[in-house]
């Protein structure tokens, strides 16, 4: 994670703590109910939603990507060779089906 992203997350945390503490909560503790929802509850859920969206934006922007994730074609590592199936099948058939397997 980049240094700028860490700083952004810390700033977001401090802002969230301030927004969800007494001085601001006292501003929204009113009897007015927009859409039938108490103003304090509406404020809490909107701030909570905004914090989550901003955190997602910061983290997505700061992802460390591999060169191949951007669609760049480069030399790729060869796939590991698998055990030939014919050798295993032959060993199973040679065992006579009694559960014992002997490899050549």
C-alpha positions, 0 to 999 in steps of 0.5 A: 500500500502506498504512503499516500493511501495510508495517510488518506485512511488516517485522515478518513478515520479522524474525520469519521471519529469527529463526525460521529461524536457529540458536537456533530451528533448534537446538531442533528438531534432534532424532532424534524423527520425527513421521509419519516426517519428521525434526522439523527438516524438519517445522519448516522446512516448517511455518514456511515455509508459515506465512510464506507464508500470513501474507504473502498475508493481509497483501497481500490485506488491503492492496490498494487497490481502485477504487470500482467493484470493490466493486460500487458503481455510479457514472458510468462512462467512455464506451467509445471509438468504433470505426472503422466497418467499412463504410468499411474494407470499401468501401476493400478492395472498391474496391482490386480485391483486388490488395492495394492499399487506398485510403481515400476 
